[in-house]
Amino acid sequence: VAANDRPRVMHTVDTFCTLLDDVCCMLEKRPVVRYVRWIKHFMAGGTGHTFYKHTRHTVEESGSLTFKTVLELCTPEQYDEAAAIDPHSCRPFAALIGDQRAGSELQLEDPTQDSWEGLM
């Protein structure tokens, strides 16, 4: 990803905010339960969006950290339900800059464009 030789799975600012939130979760030793929108790259070409419930627990054993991650496919409606309860669980920090779009709106967005360009 850093060498830009792989397709990205998240939009740039979503990736940055998610990584920042992940570090906070690790430091506080709390599990991550997040609903994410990933860019799906189809084998036949083209792209689209897929929503997942991403759950990760950090386990410290013998001085090393182990991450246990589970991804579950979810619908834009399930994404919206989670966002209604805790907006931060879907796109960390998005609500703080005024981006409160529903899952159905995010799904229609062009995956080749960065989703925050018009908000900055």
Buried (B, 14 or more C-beta within 10 A) or exposed (E): EEEEEEEBBBBEBBEBBBEEBBEEBBEEEEEBBBBBBBBEBEEEEEEEBBBBBBBBBBEEEEEEEEEEEEEEEBEBEBBBEBBEEEBBBBBBBBEEEEBEBBBEEBBEBEBEEBBBEEEE
